[in-house]
Amino acid sequence: MTHEFGLFLIRYLHVISGIMWIGILWYFNFVQIPSMPKIPDEQKPAIGKVIAPEALFWFRWGAFFTVLFGLLLAMMNGYLMDALLLKEPNIGIGMWLGLIMAFNVWFIIWPAQKVALGIVEADAADKPACARRAMLFSRTNTMLSIPMLASMISVQNPIM
């Protein structure tokens, strides 16, 4: 395998993983969360017990692999440390936003969702607070995804 093909493959996997991650993030924030009040109570268990856990599986692993392939891509292109140290600010800002977002997914949103959805044992009183925490950090990630995507696209398509 040539270096060029390796770059193509890792970039392709990075983009596919990113589409999965951000697509599910936007689904949660633009479709599922706003639609929940409109769903009859007797139908909500289908969301909480079937759809949300499955979507959260792909969501968190999409985040993991997006970061993994992004870091590999930066390393293969020789700008990993310059980007992380913000010597390459266009790339670096996008990378840091992605890292912050992935941290939120794995260490704030997912643990809170496990409680909110009853995947782990917890007091019933904790569920609403955890659901709110997950929603707020998910919304934060949605807002961070916009400059993150702009940063990543601007590197490939400079306007100056």
C-alpha positions in Angstrom: 0.0 0.0 0.0 1.4 3.4 -1.0 1.4 6.3 1.4 -1.0 8.1 -0.8 -3.5 5.2 -0.7 -3.1 5.1 3.1 -3.9 8.8 3.3 -7.0 8.3 1.0 -8.2 5.3 3.1 -7.7 7.1 6.5 -9.3 10.3 5.2 -12.2 8.3 3.8 -12.7 6.5 7.2 -12.4 9.8 9.0 -15.1 11.4 6.8 -17.5 8.4 7.1 -17.1 8.2 10.9 -17.6 12.0 11.1 -20.8 11.8 9.0 -22.1 9.1 11.3 -21.2 11.0 14.5 -22.4 14.5 13.5 -25.4 13.1 11.6 -26.6 11.3 14.7 -25.8 14.4 16.9 -27.9 16.5 14.6 -30.7 13.8 14.5 -30.8 13.9 18.3 -30.9 17.7 18.5 -33.1 18.6 15.5 -35.4 15.6 15.3 -35.6 13.4 18.4 -35.4 15.9 21.3 -37.9 18.4 19.7 -40.3 15.5 18.8 -40.4 13.8 22.2 -43.2 16.0 23.6 -45.3 15.1 20.6 -45.0 11.4 21.1 -47.8 9.7 23.1 -46.5 8.4 26.5 -47.3 4.8 25.6 -45.0 5.0 22.6 -42.0 6.7 24.4 -40.6 3.4 25.7 -39.8 2.4 22.1 -37.6 5.5 21.9 -35.9 5.1 25.3 -35.5 1.3 25.2 -34.8 0.6 21.5 -34.0 3.6 19.3 -32.0 5.8 21.7 -29.6 3.1 23.0 -28.9 1.9 19.4 -28.4 5.5 18.2 -26.1 6.2 21.2 -24.0 3.1 20.4 -23.3 4.4 16.9 -23.0 8.0 18.2 -20.2 7.3 20.7 -18.3 4.9 18.4 -18.7 7.4 15.5 -17.0 10.0 17.8 -14.2 7.6 18.8 -13.4 6.6 15.2 -13.6 10.1 13.9 -11.0 11.2 16.4 -8.8 8.2 15.9 -8.8 8.5 12.1 -8.4 12.3 12.3 -5.3 12.0 14.6 -3.9 9.3 12.3 -4.5 11.5 9.3 -2.7 14.4 10.9 0.2 12.2 11.9 0.5 10.7 8.4 0.4 14.2 6.9 3.1 15.4 9.4 1.1 18.2 11.1 -0.2 16.4 14.3 1.9 18.3 16.8 1.7 21.6 15.0 -2.1 21.4 14.9 -2.4 20.3 18.6 -0.1 23.2 19.6 -2.1 25.5 17.4 0.8 26.3 15.2 -1.6 25.3 12.4 -4.6 27.2 13.8 -7.1 26.3 11.1 -6.5 22.6 11.5 -5.8 22.8 15.2 -8.9 24.6 16.2 -11.0 22.0 14.4 -9.0 19.2 16.0 -9.4 20.7 19.5 -13.2 21.2 19.0 -13.5 17.6 17.9 -11.5 16.4 20.9 -13.7 18.5 23.3 -16.8 17.1 21.6 -15.6 13.5 21.8 -14.8 14.0 25.5 -18.3 15.3 26.0 -19.7 12.2 24.3 -17.8 9.6 26.2 -17.5 11.3 29.7 -20.6 13.4 30.0 -23.4 12.6 27.5 -23.1 8.8 27.5 -22.8 8.4 31.4 -25.8 10.7 31.8 -27.8 9.0 29.1 -27.2 5.6 30.7 -28.9 6.9 33.9 -31.6 8.8 32.0 -32.6 5.8 29.9 -32.3 3.3 32.8 -29.4 1.4 31.3 -27.7 1.5 34.7 -29.3 1.4 38.1 -29.9 4.9 39.6 -32.4 6.7 41.7 -35.5 7.7 39.8 -34.9 11.3 41.1 -31.5 11.3 39.2 -33.0 10.6 35.8 -34.4 14.0 34.9 -31.2 15.8 36.0 -29.1 13.3 33.9 -31.4 13.7 30.9 -31.0 17.5 31.1 -27.2 17.2 31.4 -27.0 14.9 28.4 -29.3 17.3 26.4 -27.3 20.4 27.3 -24.0 18.9 26.4 -25.5 17.4 23.2 -26.7 20.9 22.3 -23.2 22.3 23.2 -21.7 19.7 20.8 -24.2 20.7 18.1 -23.0 24.3 18.4 -19.4 23.3 18.5 -19.8 21.1 15.4 -20.5 24.2 13.2 -17.1 25.9 13.8 -15.4 22.5 13.9 -16.8 21.6 10.4 -16.0 25.1 9.1 -12.4 24.8 10.4 -11.9 21.4 8.8 -13.5 22.4 5.4 -11.5 25.7 5.3 -8.3 23.8 5.3 -9.3 21.9 2.2 -10.8 24.9 0.5 -8.9 28.1 1.4 -10.6 31.3 0.4 -7.4 33.4 0.4 
